[in-house]
Amino acid sequence: MKYYSINDLKVFKDFRDNIRWDVTPKIFIQPTYAKKEDGSNVKVDINGYMLYVDMVSSKPTVVIMKNGPSMSLTVGYIEAVPESLLNDALNCCASEECITGMYPLTDALKAWLKKEIGS
């Protein structure tokens, strides 16, 4: 799997324009369709790039996953993210947002990534 620097990611317009800051591991794992208040089903759109923290080689790492209409694919990792921000993301274990070792980005980590990537 490839590690990307912040500078690598800044030049990928498709990546920058399609980061789904709203898609968390919990949303990713949920069913593709959700019930609306009127009882009808609506398709949940998660297409784009989802970022989350996972343990890679025993170290917390930001993972880049590309979600499409029919499949998802891990495309790489982001290097040189401050360790304190990564460790803070691991503290969500009591939260409903942590799903099977996939940790959502904290607000501080999101803010740092947005600032660095220019998104």
Secondary structure by P-SEA (a helix, b strand, c coil): cccccaaaaaacaaaaaccccccccccccccccccccccbbbbbccccbbbbbbbcccbbbbbbbbbcccccccccccccccaaaaaaaaccccccccccccccccaaaaaaaaaaacc
